[in-house]
Amino acid sequence: MLRYLLLTFGLAVLGLLVWHIGPGNIYDAASRLGPGALVVILIPSLIMYVIEAYGWRMVLGPSAQSVPFWRLLAIRTAGEVVNMTTPTAYLGGEPLKAYLLKSYNVPIAEGAASVVIAKTTMTIAEVLFILMGIALGFWILGAGSSAGQSVAAALVSVGLLVCSIVGFVFIQRRGLFASILGMIRKLGLRIRSLESQEEHLHSIDQTILNFYSHHQRAFYASTGVYFLGWMAEALEVFVILYYLGGPTDALSMISIGALAVFIKGGTFFIPGSLGAQDGGNLLLLKAFSYSDVTGITFALLRRFRELVWIGIGLLCLALVGKGAVRQVGERHE
């Protein structure tokens, strides 16, 4: 019920923003973009998906050789569409990724461990990207301005996120799933589905621990690759604002891209971050001296990109899911 209330509220906020700024003004700004520009706007996100799939491949271990890269990209895209369309803190698609890897003879322990580790390296890279954007925001906007104070508040929030990541890595080293089971038992709860898989869960924990103990270089390399993927956000900001006719200096593009990522991540509890992400992007661009029209058009063009990738993700989900079911069936014949 809460999910639908938040979705309705987000739609209402987005509608009010469009109405306040003026649909005609937004249409005039968007009409300057032709089909070619819309295709170009999608290129940075394509680069991001490819880079991030490679970052995942780096922590997959020996099993990576049995999965063609384009298949790994399709599996990741399928998982991300679940993350994008469900209010699960961008975690709902992660178990799906591990499941889809099974059809390529990747042991479930290795697949699940790679998903956990890749999510960790991606989040660390995301925090580094956001911190860089905050630092640039302070420098460009000035710490004393109202926009600078908003950036300072973002810095406090990111500090909490850093502590959470440190805690998450610490728990992984002690046994992530064992810790979860232990906590559930201390609460006096019994979840049979988890208890029946306890041996497999301990196997995943051991695989994660082995990775951290013997593959630290791969961990750092994956983090660096994911950081490059996040930098594609800045490229997308540049491309959109270039076509909208606004100024596009490199440092501002990085700061806007990083702070936009922060806004989206902070509103995960709203389905699709609807309304909150759009209003946040509008205020963000106003802080960097862009007009209301440019700000809301920028937000709507990013929504266009998300809708395209949701469509691609659903197609990938249908293709790789069908392939996984077929291969499992062939093994049982």
QUICOR-V516325 format. One record per pair of residues at least 12 apart in sequence whose C-alpha atoms are under 10 Angstrom apart, sorted by the first residue. I is the first residue (numbers start at 1). J is the second residue. D is the distance in whole Angstrom. If there is no record, write none. Layout:
# QUICOR-V516325
i->I j->J d->D
i->I j->J d->D
This chain:
# QUICOR-V516325
i->2 j->269 d->10
i->2 j->270 d->9
i->3 j->86 d->9
i->3 j->87 d->8
i->3 j->269 d->8
i->3 j->270 d->7
i->3 j->271 d->7
i->4 j->270 d->9
i->4 j->271 d->8
i->5 j->270 d->9
i->5 j->271 d->10
i->6 j->269 d->8
i->6 j->270 d->6
i->6 j->271 d->7
i->6 j->273 d->9
i->6 j->274 d->9
i->6 j->275 d->9
i->7 j->269 d->10
i->7 j->270 d->6
i->7 j->271 d->6
i->7 j->272 d->8
i->7 j->273 d->8
i->7 j->274 d->7
i->7 j->275 d->9
i->8 j->270 d->10
i->8 j->271 d->10
i->8 j->274 d->9
i->8 j->275 d->9
i->9 j->270 d->9
i->9 j->274 d->8
i->9 j->275 d->8
i->9 j->276 d->9
i->10 j->270 d->8
i->10 j->271 d->8
i->10 j->272 d->9
i->10 j->273 d->7
i->10 j->274 d->5
i->10 j->275 d->4
i->10 j->276 d->7
i->10 j->277 d->9
i->10 j->278 d->9
i->10 j->279 d->10
i->11 j->273 d->10
i->11 j->274 d->6
i->11 j->275 d->6
i->11 j->276 d->9
i->12 j->274 d->9
i->12 j->275 d->7
i->13 j->274 d->8
i->13 j->275 d->5
i->13 j->276 d->8
i->13 j->278 d->9
i->13 j->279 d->8
i->14 j->274 d->7
i->14 j->275 d->5
i->14 j->276 d->8
i->14 j->277 d->9
i->14 j->278 d->7
i->14 j->279 d->7
i->14 j->296 d->9
i->14 j->299 d->10
i->14 j->300 d->10
i->15 j->275 d->8
i->16 j->275 d->9
i->17 j->275 d->9
i->17 j->278 d->9
i->17 j->279 d->7
i->17 j->282 d->9
i->17 j->292 d->10
i->17 j->296 d->8
i->18 j->292 d->10
i->18 j->293 d->9
i->18 j->296 d->7
i->18 j->297 d->9
i->18 j->300 d->10
i->20 j->292 d->10
i->21 j->292 d->7
i->21 j->293 d->6
i->21 j->295 d->10
i->21 j->296 d->8
i->22 j->292 d->10
i->22 j->293 d->8
i->23 j->293 d->9
i->24 j->293 d->10
i->25 j->292 d->10
i->25 j->293 d->7
i->25 j->294 d->9
i->25 j->297 d->9
i->26 j->292 d->9
i->26 j->293 d->6
i->26 j->294 d->8
i->26 j->295 d->10
i->26 j->296 d->7
i->26 j->297 d->6
i->26 j->298 d->10
i->26 j->300 d->9
i->27 j->293 d->9
i->27 j->297 d->9
i->28 j->293 d->9
i->28 j->297 d->10
i->29 j->243 d->10
i->29 j->244 d->7
i->29 j->245 d->9
i->29 j->293 d->7
i->29 j->294 d->7
i->29 j->296 d->10
i->29 j->297 d->7
i->29 j->298 d->10
i->30 j->243 d->9
i->30 j->244 d->8
i->30 j->293 d->10
i->30 j->294 d->9
i->30 j->297 d->7
i->30 j->298 d->9
i->30 j->300 d->9
i->30 j->301 d->9
i->31 j->244 d->10
i->32 j->243 d->8
i->32 j->244 d->8
i->32 j->245 d->9
i->33 j->240 d->10
i->33 j->243 d->7
i->33 j->244 d->8
i->34 j->243 d->10
i->37 j->239 d->9
i->37 j->240 d->9
i->37 j->243 d->7
i->38 j->239 d->10
i->38 j->240 d->9
i->38 j->243 d->10
i->38 j->301 d->8
i->38 j->304 d->9
i->38 j->305 d->9
i->39 j->305 d->10
i->40 j->236 d->9
i->40 j->239 d->8
i->40 j->240 d->9
i->40 j->243 d->10
i->41 j->235 d->9
i->41 j->236 d->7
i->41 j->237 d->9
i->41 j->238 d->9
i->41 j->239 d->6
i->41 j->240 d->6
i->41 j->243 d->9
i->41 j->301 d->8
i->41 j->302 d->9
i->41 j->304 d->10
i->41 j->305 d->8
i->42 j->236 d->8
i->42 j->239 d->9
i->42 j->240 d->10
i->42 j->301 d->10
i->42 j->302 d->9
i->42 j->304 d->9
i->42 j->305 d->6
i->42 j->306 d->9
i->42 j->308 d->8
i->42 j->309 d->9
i->43 j->232 d->9
i->43 j->235 d->9
i->43 j->236 d->8
i->43 j->239 d->9
i->43 j->305 d->10
i->44 j->229 d->9
i->44 j->230 d->10
i->44 j->231 d->9
i->44 j->232 d->5
i->44 j->233 d->7
i->44 j->234 d->9
i->44 j->235 d->6
i->44 j->236 d->5
i->44 j->237 d->9
i->44 j->238 d->10
i->44 j->239 d->8
i->45 j->229 d->9
i->45 j->230 d->10
i->45 j->232 d->7
i->45 j->233 d->7
i->45 j->235 d->9
i->45 j->236 d->7
i->45 j->305 d->8
i->45 j->306 d->9
i->45 j->309 d->9
i->46 j->229 d->10
i->46 j->232 d->9
i->46 j->309 d->9
i->47 j->228 d->10
i->47 j->229 d->7
i->47 j->230 d->10
i->47 j->231 d->10
i->47 j->232 d->7
i->47 j->233 d->10
i->47 j->235 d->10
i->48 j->225 d->10
i->48 j->226 d->8
i->48 j->227 d->10
i->48 j->228 d->8
i->48 j->229 d->5
i->48 j->230 d->7
i->48 j->231 d->8
i->48 j->232 d->6
i->48 j->233 d->8
i->48 j->235 d->10
i->48 j->236 d->10
i->49 j->73 d->7
i->49 j->74 d->10
i->49 j->76 d->8
i->49 j->77 d->8
i->49 j->80 d->10
i->49 j->226 d->10
i->49 j->229 d->7
i->49 j->230 d->10
i->49 j->232 d->9
i->49 j->309 d->10
i->50 j->69 d->9
i->50 j->70 d->9
i->50 j->72 d->10
i->50 j->73 d->7
i->50 j->74 d->10
i->50 j->76 d->10
i->50 j->77 d->10
i->50 j->229 d->8
i->51 j->73 d->9
i->51 j->222 d->10
i->51 j->225 d->7
i->51 j->226 d->7
i->51 j->227 d->9
i->51 j->228 d->7
i->51 j->229 d->5
i->51 j->230 d->9
i->51 j->232 d->9
i->52 j->73 d->9
i->52 j->76 d->9
i->52 j->118 d->9
i->52 j->122 d->8
i->52 j->222 d->9
i->52 j->223 d->10
i->52 j->225 d->7
i->52 j->226 d->6
i->52 j->227 d->9
i->52 j->228 d->9
i->52 j->229 d->6
i->52 j->230 d->9
i->53 j->69 d->8
i->53 j->70 d->9
i->53 j->71 d->10
i->53 j->72 d->7
i->53 j->73 d->5
i->53 j->74 d->9
i->53 j->75 d->9
i->53 j->76 d->7
i->53 j->77 d->9
i->53 j->118 d->9
i->53 j->225 d->10
i->53 j->226 d->9
i->53 j->229 d->9
i->54 j->69 d->8
i->54 j->72 d->9
i->54 j->73 d->8
i->54 j->222 d->8
i->54 j->225 d->8
i->54 j->226 d->9
i->54 j->229 d->10
i->55 j->118 d->7
i->55 j->119 d->10
i->55 j->121 d->8
i->55 j->122 d->8
i->55 j->218 d->9
i->55 j->219 d->9
i->55 j->221 d->8
i->55 j->222 d->5
i->55 j->223 d->7
i->55 j->224 d->8
i->55 j->225 d->6
i->55 j->226 d->6
i->55 j->227 d->9
i->55 j->228 d->10
i->55 j->229 d->9
i->56 j->72 d->9
i->56 j->73 d->9
i->56 j->76 d->9
i->56 j->114 d->7
i->56 j->115 d->7
i->56 j->116 d->10
i->56 j->117 d->8
i->56 j->118 d->5
i->56 j->119 d->8
i->56 j->121 d->9
i->56 j->122 d->9
i->56 j->222 d->7
i->56 j->223 d->10
i->56 j->225 d->9
i->56 j->226 d->9
i->57 j->69 d->8
i->57 j->72 d->8
i->57 j->73 d->9
i->57 j->114 d->8
i->57 j->115 d->10
i->57 j->118 d->9
i->57 j->218 d->10
i->57 j->222 d->9
i->58 j->114 d->9
i->58 j->118 d->9
i->58 j->217 d->10
i->58 j->218 d->6
i->58 j->219 d->8
i->58 j->220 d->10
i->58 j->221 d->8
i->58 j->222 d->6
i->58 j->223 d->10
i->58 j->225 d->9
i->59 j->110 d->10
i->59 j->111 d->10
i->59 j->113 d->9
i->59 j->114 d->6
i->59 j->115 d->9
i->59 j->116 d->10
i->59 j->117 d->7
i->59 j->118 d->7
i->59 j->121 d->9
i->59 j->211 d->8
i->59 j->215 d->8
i->59 j->216 d->10
i->59 j->217 d->10
i->59 j->218 d->6
i->59 j->219 d->7
i->59 j->220 d->10
i->59 j->221 d->9
i->59 j->222 d->7
i->60 j->106 d->9
i->60 j->110 d->7
i->60 j->111 d->7
i->60 j->112 d->9
i->60 j->113 d->8
i->60 j->114 d->5
i->60 j->115 d->8
i->60 j->117 d->9
i->60 j->118 d->9
i->60 j->211 d->10
i->60 j->218 d->10
i->61 j->106 d->10
i->61 j->110 d->8
i->61 j->111 d->9
i->61 j->114 d->8
i->61 j->211 d->9
i->61 j->215 d->9
i->61 j->218 d->9
i->62 j->106 d->9
i->62 j->110 d->9
i->63 j->101 d->9
i->63 j->104 d->9
i->63 j->105 d->8
i->63 j->106 d->6
i->63 j->107 d->8
i->63 j->110 d->8
i->63 j->111 d->8
i->64 j->101 d->10
i->64 j->104 d->9
i->64 j->106 d->8
i->64 j->111 d->10
i->65 j->104 d->10
i->65 j->106 d->10
i->66 j->101 d->10
i->66 j->104 d->6
i->66 j->105 d->7
i->66 j->106 d->8
i->67 j->101 d->8
i->67 j->103 d->9
i->67 j->104 d->6
i->67 j->105 d->9
i->67 j->106 d->8
i->68 j->104 d->9
i->71 j->100 d->10
i->71 j->101 d->9
i->71 j->104 d->10
i->71 j->316 d->9
i->71 j->319 d->10
i->71 j->320 d->8
i->72 j->97 d->9
i->72 j->100 d->9
i->72 j->101 d->8
i->72 j->104 d->10
i->72 j->320 d->10
i->73 j->316 d->9
i->74 j->97 d->10
i->74 j->312 d->9
i->74 j->313 d->8
i->74 j->315 d->9
i->74 j->316 d->5
i->74 j->317 d->8
i->74 j->319 d->8
i->74 j->320 d->7
i->75 j->93 d->10
i->75 j->96 d->8
i->75 j->97 d->6
i->75 j->98 d->9
i->75 j->99 d->10
i->75 j->100 d->7
i->75 j->101 d->8
i->75 j->313 d->9
i->75 j->316 d->7
i->75 j->317 d->7
i->75 j->319 d->9
i->75 j->320 d->7
i->75 j->321 d->9
i->76 j->93 d->9
i->76 j->94 d->9
i->76 j->96 d->9
i->76 j->97 d->6
i->76 j->98 d->10
i->76 j->100 d->9
i->76 j->115 d->10
i->76 j->313 d->9
i->76 j->316 d->9
i->76 j->317 d->9
i->77 j->93 d->9
i->77 j->97 d->9
i->77 j->309 d->8
i->77 j->310 d->9
i->77 j->312 d->8
i->77 j->313 d->5
i->77 j->314 d->8
i->77 j->315 d->9
i->77 j->316 d->7
i->77 j->317 d->8
i->78 j->93 d->8
i->78 j->94 d->10
i->78 j->96 d->8
i->78 j->97 d->8
i->78 j->100 d->9
i->78 j->309 d->10
i->78 j->310 d->9
i->78 j->311 d->10
i->78 j->312 d->8
i->78 j->313 d->5
i->78 j->314 d->6
i->78 j->315 d->8
i->78 j->316 d->5
i->78 j->317 d->5
i->78 j->318 d->8
i->78 j->319 d->9
i->78 j->320 d->8
i->78 j->321 d->9
i->79 j->91 d->9
i->79 j->92 d->8
i->79 j->93 d->4
i->79 j->94 d->6
i->79 j->95 d->8
i->79 j->96 d->6
i->79 j->97 d->6
i->79 j->98 d->9
i->79 j->100 d->9
i->79 j->313 d->8
i->79 j->314 d->9
i->79 j->316 d->9
i->79 j->317 d->8
i->80 j->92 d->9
i->80 j->93 d->6
i->80 j->94 d->8
i->80 j->96 d->10
i->80 j->97 d->9
i->80 j->309 d->9
i->80 j->310 d->8
i->80 j->313 d->7
i->80 j->314 d->10
i->80 j->317 d->10
i->81 j->93 d->7
i->81 j->306 d->9
i->81 j->307 d->10
i->81 j->309 d->8
i->81 j->310 d->5
i->81 j->311 d->8
i->81 j->312 d->8
i->81 j->313 d->5
i->81 j->314 d->7
i->81 j->315 d->10
i->81 j->316 d->9
i->81 j->317 d->8
i->82 j->94 d->9
i->82 j->96 d->9
i->82 j->310 d->9
i->82 j->313 d->8
i->82 j->314 d->9
i->82 j->317 d->9
i->83 j->268 d->10
i->83 j->271 d->10
i->83 j->272 d->9
i->84 j->268 d->9
i->84 j->271 d->8
i->84 j->272 d->6
i->84 j->273 d->9
i->84 j->306 d->8
i->84 j->307 d->10
i->84 j->309 d->9
i->84 j->310 d->8
i->84 j->313 d->10
i->85 j->270 d->10
i->85 j->271 d->6
i->85 j->272 d->6
i->85 j->273 d->9
i->85 j->310 d->8
i->86 j->268 d->9
i->86 j->269 d->9
i->86 j->270 d->9
i->86 j->271 d->6
i->86 j->272 d->7
i->86 j->273 d->10
i->87 j->267 d->9
i->87 j->268 d->6
i->87 j->269 d->5
i->87 j->270 d->6
i->87 j->271 d->5
i->87 j->272 d->7
i->87 j->273 d->9
i->88 j->268 d->7
i->88 j->269 d->7
i->88 j->270 d->9
i->88 j->271 d->9
i->89 j->265 d->8
i->89 j->266 d->9
i->89 j->267 d->9
i->89 j->268 d->5
i->89 j->269 d->7
i->89 j->270 d->9
i->89 j->271 d->10
i->90 j->119 d->10
i->90 j->265 d->9
i->90 j->268 d->7
i->90 j->269 d->9
i->91 j->116 d->10
i->91 j->119 d->9
i->93 j->115 d->10
i->94 j->112 d->8
i->94 j->114 d->10
i->94 j->115 d->6
i->94 j->116 d->8
i->94 j->118 d->10
i->94 j->119 d->8
i->95 j->111 d->9
i->95 j->112 d->7
i->95 j->115 d->8
i->95 j->116 d->9
i->96 j->112 d->9
i->96 j->115 d->10
i->96 j->317 d->10
i->96 j->321 d->10
i->97 j->111 d->8
i->97 j->112 d->8
i->97 j->114 d->10
i->97 j->115 d->7
i->98 j->110 d->8
i->98 j->111 d->5
i->98 j->112 d->5
i->98 j->113 d->8
i->98 j->114 d->8
i->98 j->115 d->7
i->98 j->116 d->10
i->99 j->111 d->8
i->99 j->112 d->8
i->99 j->321 d->10
i->99 j->324 d->9
i->100 j->317 d->9
i->100 j->320 d->7
i->100 j->321 d->7
i->100 j->322 d->10
i->100 j->323 d->9
i->100 j->324 d->6
i->100 j->325 d->9
i->101 j->320 d->10
i->101 j->324 d->8
i->102 j->324 d->8
i->102 j->327 d->9
i->102 j->328 d->9
i->103 j->320 d->9
i->103 j->321 d->9
i->103 j->323 d->8
i->103 j->324 d->5
i->103 j->325 d->8
i->103 j->326 d->9
i->103 j->327 d->6
i->103 j->328 d->7
i->103 j->331 d->10
i->104 j->323 d->10
i->104 j->324 d->8
i->104 j->327 d->9
i->104 j->328 d->10
i->107 j->204 d->10
i->108 j->200 d->8
i->108 j->201 d->10
i->108 j->203 d->9
i->108 j->204 d->8
i->109 j->200 d->7
i->109 j->201 d->8
i->109 j->202 d->9
i->109 j->203 d->6
i->109 j->204 d->4
i->109 j->205 d->8
i->109 j->206 d->9
i->109 j->207 d->7
i->109 j->208 d->9
i->110 j->203 d->9
i->110 j->204 d->7
i->110 j->205 d->10
i->110 j->206 d->10
i->110 j->207 d->7
i->110 j->208 d->8
i->110 j->211 d->10
i->111 j->204 d->9
i->111 j->207 d->10
i->112 j->201 d->9
i->112 j->203 d->10
i->112 j->204 d->7
i->112 j->205 d->9
i->112 j->207 d->9
i->112 j->208 d->9
i->113 j->172 d->10
i->113 j->201 d->10
i->113 j->203 d->9
i->113 j->204 d->6
i->113 j->205 d->7
i->113 j->206 d->9
i->113 j->207 d->6
i->113 j->208 d->5
i->113 j->209 d->9
i->113 j->211 d->9
i->114 j->204 d->9
i->114 j->207 d->9
i->114 j->208 d->8
i->114 j->211 d->9
i->115 j->208 d->10
i->116 j->172 d->9
i->116 j->176 d->10
i->116 j->204 d->10
i->116 j->208 d->8
i->117 j->169 d->9
i->117 j->172 d->9
i->117 j->208 d->7
i->117 j->211 d->9
i->117 j->212 d->9
i->117 j->219 d->8
i->117 j->222 d->9
i->118 j->219 d->9
i->118 j->222 d->8
i->118 j->223 d->8
i->118 j->226 d->9
i->119 j->223 d->10
i->119 j->226 d->10
i->120 j->165 d->8
i->120 j->166 d->10
i->120 j->168 d->8
i->120 j->169 d->8
i->120 j->172 d->10
i->120 j->219 d->9
i->120 j->222 d->10
i->120 j->223 d->8
i->121 j->165 d->10
i->121 j->169 d->10
i->121 j->219 d->7
i->121 j->220 d->8
i->121 j->221 d->9
i->121 j->222 d->6
i->121 j->223 d->5
i->121 j->224 d->8
i->121 j->225 d->9
i->121 j->226 d->7
i->121 j->227 d->9
i->122 j->222 d->8
i->122 j->223 d->6
i->122 j->224 d->9
i->122 j->225 d->9
i->122 j->226 d->5
i->122 j->227 d->7
i->122 j->229 d->9
i->122 j->230 d->9
i->123 j->161 d->9
i->123 j->162 d->9
i->123 j->165 d->8
i->123 j->223 d->8
i->123 j->226 d->9
i->123 j->227 d->9
i->124 j->161 d->10
i->124 j->162 d->8
i->124 j->165 d->7
i->124 j->166 d->9
i->124 j->223 d->7
i->124 j->224 d->9
i->124 j->226 d->9
i->124 j->227 d->8
i->125 j->220 d->10
i->125 j->222 d->9
i->125 j->223 d->6
i->125 j->224 d->7
i->125 j->225 d->8
i->125 j->226 d->6
i->125 j->227 d->5
i->125 j->228 d->9
i->125 j->229 d->9
i->125 j->230 d->8
i->125 j->231 d->10
i->126 j->223 d->9
i->126 j->226 d->8
i->126 j->227 d->7
i->126 j->228 d->10
i->126 j->229 d->9
i->126 j->230 d->7
i->126 j->231 d->9
i->126 j->258 d->8
i->126 j->261 d->8
i->126 j->262 d->9
i->126 j->265 d->10
i->127 j->158 d->7
i->127 j->159 d->9
i->127 j->161 d->8
i->127 j->162 d->7
i->127 j->165 d->9
i->127 j->227 d->9
i->127 j->230 d->10
i->127 j->258 d->9
i->127 j->261 d->10
i->127 j->262 d->9
i->128 j->158 d->10
i->128 j->162 d->9
i->128 j->223 d->10
i->128 j->227 d->8
i->128 j->230 d->10
i->128 j->258 d->9
i->129 j->226 d->10
i->129 j->227 d->7
i->129 j->228 d->9
i->129 j->229 d->10
i->129 j->230 d->7
i->129 j->231 d->7
i->129 j->233 d->10
i->129 j->254 d->9
i->129 j->255 d->9
i->129 j->257 d->9
i->129 j->258 d->6
i->129 j->259 d->9
i->129 j->261 d->9
i->129 j->262 d->9
i->130 j->154 d->9
i->130 j->155 d->9
i->130 j->158 d->8
i->130 j->230 d->9
i->130 j->254 d->9
i->130 j->255 d->8
i->130 j->256 d->10
i->130 j->257 d->8
i->130 j->258 d->5
i->130 j->259 d->6
i->130 j->260 d->9
i->130 j->261 d->7
i->130 j->262 d->7
i->131 j->154 d->9
i->131 j->155 d->7
i->131 j->158 d->8
i->131 j->159 d->9
i->131 j->255 d->9
i->131 j->258 d->8
i->131 j->259 d->9
i->131 j->262 d->10
i->132 j->251 d->10
i->132 j->254 d->8
i->132 j->255 d->7
i->132 j->258 d->8
i->132 j->259 d->9
i->133 j->151 d->9
i->133 j->234 d->10
i->133 j->251 d->8
i->133 j->252 d->8
i->133 j->253 d->9
i->133 j->254 d->6
i->133 j->255 d->4
i->133 j->256 d->7
i->133 j->257 d->7
i->133 j->258 d->5
i->133 j->259 d->6
i->133 j->260 d->9
i->133 j->261 d->10
i->133 j->262 d->10
i->134 j->148 d->9
i->134 j->150 d->10
i->134 j->151 d->6
i->134 j->152 d->8
i->134 j->153 d->10
i->134 j->154 d->8
i->134 j->155 d->7
i->134 j->158 d->10
i->134 j->254 d->10
i->134 j->255 d->7
i->134 j->256 d->9
i->134 j->258 d->8
i->134 j->259 d->7
i->134 j->262 d->10
i->135 j->151 d->9
i->135 j->152 d->9
i->135 j->155 d->9
i->135 j->255 d->8
i->136 j->151 d->10
i->136 j->251 d->7
i->136 j->252 d->7
i->136 j->253 d->10
i->136 j->254 d->8
i->136 j->255 d->6
i->136 j->256 d->9
i->136 j->258 d->10
i->137 j->150 d->10
i->137 j->151 d->7
i->137 j->152 d->9
i->137 j->251 d->9
i->137 j->252 d->8
i->137 j->254 d->9
i->137 j->255 d->6
i->137 j->256 d->8
i->137 j->258 d->10
i->137 j->259 d->9
i->137 j->287 d->10
i->137 j->288 d->9
i->138 j->150 d->10
i->138 j->151 d->7
i->138 j->152 d->8
i->138 j->255 d->9
i->139 j->251 d->10
i->139 j->252 d->10
i->139 j->255 d->10
i->140 j->251 d->8
i->140 j->252 d->7
i->140 j->255 d->9
i->140 j->288 d->9
i->141 j->252 d->10
i->141 j->287 d->8
i->141 j->288 d->7
i->141 j->289 d->10
i->145 j->287 d->10
i->146 j->287 d->9
i->147 j->283 d->9
i->147 j->284 d->8
i->147 j->286 d->9
i->147 j->287 d->6
i->147 j->288 d->9
i->148 j->287 d->9
i->150 j->284 d->10
i->150 j->287 d->10
i->151 j->259 d->8
i->151 j->284 d->10
i->154 j->259 d->8
i->154 j->262 d->8
i->154 j->263 d->9
i->154 j->266 d->10
i->157 j->262 d->9
i->157 j->266 d->9
i->158 j->262 d->8
i->158 j->266 d->10
i->169 j->212 d->10
i->172 j->205 d->7
i->172 j->206 d->10
i->172 j->208 d->7
i->172 j->209 d->7
i->172 j->212 d->9
i->173 j->205 d->8
i->173 j->206 d->9
i->173 j->208 d->8
i->173 j->209 d->6
i->173 j->210 d->9
i->173 j->211 d->10
i->173 j->212 d->8
i->173 j->213 d->9
i->174 j->205 d->8
i->174 j->206 d->10
i->174 j->208 d->10
i->174 j->209 d->8
i->175 j->201 d->9
i->175 j->202 d->8
i->175 j->203 d->10
i->175 j->204 d->9
i->175 j->205 d->5
i->175 j->206 d->7
i->175 j->207 d->10
i->175 j->208 d->8
i->175 j->209 d->8
i->176 j->201 d->9
i->176 j->202 d->9
i->176 j->204 d->9
i->176 j->205 d->6
i->176 j->206 d->10
i->176 j->208 d->9
i->176 j->209 d->10
i->177 j->194 d->9
i->177 j->198 d->9
i->177 j->200 d->10
i->177 j->201 d->6
i->177 j->202 d->7
i->177 j->203 d->10
i->177 j->204 d->8
i->177 j->205 d->6
i->178 j->198 d->8
i->178 j->199 d->10
i->178 j->201 d->7
i->178 j->202 d->6
i->178 j->203 d->10
i->178 j->204 d->10
i->178 j->205 d->7
i->179 j->205 d->10
i->180 j->194 d->10
i->181 j->194 d->8
i->181 j->195 d->8
i->181 j->198 d->8
i->181 j->201 d->9
i->230 j->254 d->10
i->230 j->257 d->9
i->230 j->258 d->8
i->230 j->261 d->9
i->231 j->253 d->10
i->231 j->254 d->7
i->231 j->257 d->8
i->231 j->258 d->8
i->232 j->254 d->9
i->232 j->257 d->9
i->233 j->253 d->9
i->233 j->254 d->8
i->233 j->255 d->10
i->233 j->256 d->9
i->233 j->257 d->5
i->233 j->258 d->7
i->233 j->260 d->9
i->233 j->261 d->8
i->234 j->250 d->8
i->234 j->251 d->9
i->234 j->252 d->9
i->234 j->253 d->5
i->234 j->254 d->5
i->234 j->255 d->8
i->234 j->256 d->7
i->234 j->257 d->5
i->234 j->258 d->7
i->234 j->260 d->10
i->234 j->261 d->10
i->235 j->250 d->9
i->235 j->253 d->7
i->235 j->254 d->8
i->235 j->257 d->8
i->236 j->253 d->9
i->236 j->254 d->10
i->236 j->257 d->8
i->236 j->302 d->9
i->237 j->250 d->10
i->237 j->252 d->9
i->237 j->253 d->6
i->237 j->254 d->8
i->237 j->255 d->10
i->237 j->256 d->7
i->237 j->257 d->6
i->237 j->258 d->10
i->237 j->260 d->9
i->237 j->298 d->8
i->237 j->302 d->9
i->238 j->250 d->8
i->238 j->252 d->9
i->238 j->253 d->6
i->238 j->254 d->9
i->238 j->256 d->9
i->238 j->257 d->9
i->239 j->253 d->10
i->240 j->294 d->10
i->240 j->297 d->9
i->240 j->298 d->7
i->240 j->299 d->10
i->240 j->301 d->8
i->240 j->302 d->9
i->241 j->253 d->9
i->241 j->290 d->10
i->241 j->294 d->8
i->241 j->295 d->9
i->241 j->297 d->10
i->241 j->298 d->7
i->243 j->298 d->10
i->244 j->293 d->10
i->244 j->294 d->7
i->244 j->295 d->10
i->244 j->297 d->8
i->244 j->298 d->8
i->245 j->294 d->9
i->246 j->289 d->10
i->246 j->290 d->7
i->246 j->291 d->9
i->246 j->294 d->8
i->247 j->288 d->10
i->247 j->289 d->10
i->247 j->290 d->9
i->252 j->288 d->8
i->253 j->288 d->10
i->255 j->284 d->10
i->255 j->288 d->10
i->256 j->281 d->9
i->256 j->284 d->7
i->256 j->285 d->7
i->256 j->287 d->10
i->256 j->288 d->8
i->257 j->281 d->10
i->257 j->284 d->10
i->259 j->280 d->9
i->259 j->281 d->9
i->259 j->284 d->8
i->260 j->277 d->8
i->260 j->278 d->10
i->260 j->280 d->8
i->260 j->281 d->6
i->260 j->282 d->10
i->260 j->284 d->8
i->260 j->285 d->10
i->260 j->299 d->10
i->261 j->277 d->9
i->261 j->281 d->10
i->262 j->277 d->10
i->262 j->280 d->10
i->263 j->276 d->8
i->263 j->277 d->6
i->263 j->278 d->9
i->263 j->279 d->10
i->263 j->280 d->6
i->263 j->281 d->8
i->263 j->284 d->9
i->264 j->276 d->8
i->264 j->277 d->5
i->264 j->278 d->9
i->264 j->280 d->8
i->264 j->281 d->9
i->265 j->277 d->9
i->267 j->280 d->10
i->272 j->303 d->10
i->272 j->306 d->9
i->274 j->303 d->9
i->275 j->299 d->10
i->277 j->299 d->8
i->277 j->302 d->10
i->277 j->303 d->10
i->278 j->295 d->9
i->278 j->296 d->7
i->278 j->297 d->9
i->278 j->298 d->9
i->278 j->299 d->5
i->278 j->300 d->7
i->278 j->302 d->9
i->278 j->303 d->8
i->279 j->295 d->9
i->279 j->296 d->8
i->279 j->299 d->8
i->280 j->295 d->9
i->280 j->296 d->10
i->280 j->299 d->9
i->281 j->295 d->7
i->281 j->296 d->7
i->281 j->297 d->10
i->281 j->298 d->8
i->281 j->299 d->6
i->281 j->300 d->10
i->281 j->302 d->10
i->282 j->294 d->8
i->282 j->295 d->4
i->282 j->296 d->5
i->282 j->297 d->9
i->282 j->298 d->8
i->282 j->299 d->7
i->282 j->300 d->10
i->283 j->295 d->7
i->283 j->296 d->9
i->285 j->298 d->9
i->285 j->299 d->10
